[in-house]
Amino acid sequence: MRIGVYGGTFNPPHLGHLTAARAVFELLKLDRLLLIPAGDPPHKALTPDSAPAADRLALTAIAGEQLNLGDKVETLDIEVRRTGKSYTADTLDEIAALYPGAELWLLMGTDMFLTLHTWFHPERIFARAGVAAFGRTEEDTEELFAVQREHLYRTYSEARIFTLTIPGVVDISSTRLRELLAKGDGGRYLPPAVYGGILSRGLYGTHADLKHLSLRELRPVALSFLKHKRIPHVLGTEQEAIRLALHYGADVEKARVAALLHDCTKKLEMDEQMSLCVQYGIELDELEQQALKLLHAKTGAAVARNLFGVDDEIYSAIFWHTTGRANMTLLEKIMYLADYIEPTRDFPGVDKLRKVCYDSLDAGMRLGLEMTVEEMTERSNPVHRATLEALEYLKGTEQPT
């Protein structure tokens, strides 16, 4: 197994880090990438405007997910939980013990590569891992890289070195980025979900009021609550909610807020969902106590109201977006169907359902509910009573032809 080890303060992790990591991952044909935020970096003291180690760890995990490598990328807390300085030689020893026999490659930028010979026990580093160093342009780095490569090869017999240039890497220092963030700028240098994580935690001098976010601010914050693979679905649901709201005369902004937040607790496991139910006094029926997929709508609605201050109409649209209910409001129907037919959805009958939804909202609701009942029955899964009640209500309100 070939493993890349990418350490740093990640203060904060930005698009430059991710572009470089992706390039090295592909060029070296790595099987796994480990992101390791430093706890107490030995080469430079953390400045007062730095984020705490736990927050940098969380932001790095969010950033890693944006690489879309699935379980091939992992963020480790090896250095964050270590007391004392975060020496790379010690970290590589730990990783070698975790992955016996693996071929390790240490990823680093230009400045780190040019000072590598001054690090703590560089001979131990070269004994454990090859070094993959990257720079922004050949003109900026190759001459310096060549001199350092020659010195390292001459000094350390075990040295394995791979250098590359990565045109297009975001050229921003973490110091400058922190300055921009404190001024309400800098989001363009960050993956949206990372920027949202910074805003939601109030890091780097940001002061977002979560209960009064603009849609421009809410989108990245909402994305920071999601697993990467769910982001296209949520953004697709937002776009579908806009179209349906415009088509049927609903409040477009409320539809967008509901769509952005409807899956905000989707990634949580059963114990975390149940903990939120206790925290927010959410009552569960017998089926909900057993079915994880049913809980995120209720806990998501509670988080949307308590953390983001949404009104009762948006709260209810999120609360019922999974099961539906009898006598749904316009916004509840739009949320239910936008989630069902958004552009990334691909299942038998979805094209027909999309067409029906824009012919008649109630007809779309009925067809969607019928498809849900049919699917659950085919899988021998129980159907929630609210779904059955919603379907019966629509049947009872149909106008005779």
ChimeraX attribute file (.defattr): number of C-alpha atoms within 10 A of each C-alpha:
attribute: neighborCount
match mode: 1-to-1
recipient: residues
	/A:1	11
	/A:2	16
	/A:3	23
	/A:4	26
	/A:5	24
	/A:6	20
	/A:7	20
	/A:8	21
	/A:9	22
	/A:10	21
	/A:11	26
	/A:12	28
	/A:13	25
	/A:14	25
	/A:15	21
	/A:16	19
	/A:17	20
	/A:18	19
	/A:19	17
	/A:20	25
	/A:21	22
	/A:22	15
	/A:23	16
	/A:24	24
	/A:25	21
	/A:26	10
	/A:27	9
	/A:28	14
	/A:29	12
	/A:30	18
	/A:31	15
	/A:32	18
	/A:33	25
	/A:34	20
	/A:35	24
	/A:36	24
	/A:37	30
	/A:38	26
	/A:39	25
	/A:40	20
	/A:41	18
	/A:42	15
	/A:43	14
	/A:44	8
	/A:45	9
	/A:46	15
	/A:47	9
	/A:48	8
	/A:49	14
	/A:50	20
	/A:51	23
	/A:52	14
	/A:53	20
	/A:54	14
	/A:55	17
	/A:56	24
	/A:57	27
	/A:58	17
	/A:59	26
	/A:60	25
	/A:61	20
	/A:62	26
	/A:63	29
	/A:64	25
	/A:65	20
	/A:66	21
	/A:67	16
	/A:68	14
	/A:69	15
	/A:70	13
	/A:71	9
	/A:72	15
	/A:73	21
	/A:74	17
	/A:75	22
	/A:76	17
	/A:77	17
	/A:78	17
	/A:79	24
	/A:80	22
	/A:81	14
	/A:82	14
	/A:83	9
	/A:84	12
	/A:85	15
	/A:86	23
	/A:87	20
	/A:88	23
	/A:89	19
	/A:90	17
	/A:91	19
	/A:92	21
	/A:93	15
	/A:94	12
	/A:95	18
	/A:96	16
	/A:97	11
	/A:98	10
	/A:99	13
	/A:100	9
	/A:101	10
	/A:102	16
	/A:103	16
	/A:104	23
	/A:105	27
	/A:106	22
	/A:107	27
	/A:108	23
	/A:109	18
	/A:110	19
	/A:111	12
	/A:112	16
	/A:113	20
	/A:114	18
	/A:115	11
	/A:116	17
	/A:117	16
	/A:118	10
	/A:119	15
	/A:120	16
	/A:121	14
	/A:122	17
	/A:123	17
	/A:124	16
	/A:125	23
	/A:126	22
	/A:127	16
	/A:128	21
	/A:129	25
	/A:130	20
	/A:131	22
	/A:132	21
	/A:133	23
	/A:134	27
	/A:135	22
	/A:136	20
	/A:137	14
	/A:138	15
	/A:139	10
	/A:140	12
	/A:141	18
	/A:142	18
	/A:143	10
	/A:144	14
	/A:145	20
	/A:146	12
	/A:147	11
	/A:148	17
	/A:149	18
	/A:150	10
	/A:151	12
	/A:152	21
	/A:153	13
	/A:154	11
	/A:155	12
	/A:156	15
	/A:157	11
	/A:158	17
	/A:159	19
	/A:160	16
	/A:161	16
	/A:162	15
	/A:163	20
	/A:164	20
	/A:165	20
	/A:166	16
	/A:167	12
	/A:168	11
	/A:169	18
	/A:170	18
	/A:171	10
	/A:172	13
	/A:173	13
	/A:174	16
	/A:175	13
	/A:176	10
	/A:177	21
	/A:178	22
	/A:179	16
	/A:180	17
	/A:181	19
	/A:182	16
	/A:183	13
	/A:184	15
	/A:185	13
	/A:186	16
	/A:187	19
	/A:188	12
	/A:189	18
	/A:190	21
	/A:191	22
	/A:192	23
	/A:193	25
	/A:194	29
	/A:195	28
	/A:196	25
	/A:197	23
	/A:198	28
	/A:199	25
	/A:200	22
	/A:201	15
	/A:202	16
	/A:203	22
	/A:204	22
	/A:205	18
	/A:206	18
	/A:207	16
	/A:208	19
	/A:209	14
	/A:210	19
	/A:211	14
	/A:212	12
	/A:213	14
	/A:214	12
	/A:215	13
	/A:216	8
	/A:217	19
	/A:218	23
	/A:219	22
	/A:220	22
	/A:221	26
	/A:222	25
	/A:223	27
	/A:224	25
	/A:225	23
	/A:226	21
	/A:227	17
	/A:228	20
	/A:229	12
	/A:230	15
	/A:231	19
	/A:232	14
	/A:233	20
	/A:234	25
	/A:235	19
	/A:236	21
	/A:237	30
	/A:238	27
	/A:239	19
	/A:240	24
	/A:241	33
	/A:242	22
	/A:243	18
	/A:244	23
	/A:245	22
	/A:246	13
	/A:247	12
	/A:248	14
	/A:249	11
	/A:250	17
	/A:251	14
	/A:252	17
	/A:253	14
	/A:254	19
	/A:255	30
	/A:256	24
	/A:257	23
	/A:258	29
	/A:259	31
	/A:260	28
	/A:261	29
	/A:262	33
	/A:263	26
	/A:264	25
	/A:265	23
	/A:266	21
	/A:267	14
	/A:268	18
	/A:269	13
	/A:270	16
	/A:271	10
	/A:272	13
	/A:273	21
	/A:274	19
	/A:275	13
	/A:276	21
	/A:277	18
	/A:278	12
	/A:279	11
	/A:280	14
	/A:281	11
	/A:282	14
	/A:283	10
	/A:284	14
	/A:285	9
	/A:286	8
	/A:287	13
	/A:288	14
	/A:289	14
	/A:290	12
	/A:291	12
	/A:292	16
	/A:293	12
	/A:294	20
	/A:295	25
	/A:296	28
	/A:297	25
	/A:298	27
	/A:299	30
	/A:300	22
	/A:301	28
	/A:302	25
	/A:303	21
	/A:304	28
	/A:305	17
	/A:306	15
	/A:307	13
	/A:308	19
	/A:309	16
	/A:310	21
	/A:311	12
	/A:312	11
	/A:313	16
	/A:314	24
	/A:315	25
	/A:316	22
	/A:317	27
	/A:318	32
	/A:319	27
	/A:320	22
	/A:321	28
	/A:322	23
	/A:323	19
	/A:324	27
	/A:325	23
	/A:326	14
	/A:327	14
	/A:328	19
	/A:329	13
	/A:330	18
	/A:331	26
	/A:332	24
	/A:333	23
	/A:334	30
	/A:335	32
	/A:336	26
	/A:337	26
	/A:338	27
	/A:339	23
	/A:340	23
	/A:341	23
	/A:342	21
	/A:343	18
	/A:344	13
	/A:345	14
	/A:346	11
	/A:347	8
	/A:348	9
	/A:349	11
	/A:350	17
	/A:351	14
	/A:352	12
	/A:353	21
	/A:354	18
	/A:355	12
	/A:356	18
	/A:357	22
	/A:358	15
	/A:359	12
	/A:360	12
	/A:361	18
	/A:362	19
	/A:363	17
	/A:364	21
	/A:365	24
	/A:366	21
	/A:367	18
	/A:368	24
	/A:369	22
	/A:370	15
	/A:371	16
	/A:372	17
	/A:373	19
	/A:374	13
	/A:375	13
	/A:376	14
	/A:377	12
	/A:378	9
	/A:379	9
	/A:380	9
	/A:381	10
	/A:382	11
	/A:383	16
	/A:384	20
	/A:385	14
	/A:386	15
	/A:387	20
	/A:388	18
	/A:389	16
	/A:390	20
	/A:391	22
	/A:392	15
	/A:393	16
	/A:394	19
	/A:395	13
	/A:396	9
	/A:397	10
	/A:398	10
	/A:399	7
	/A:400	4
	/A:401	3
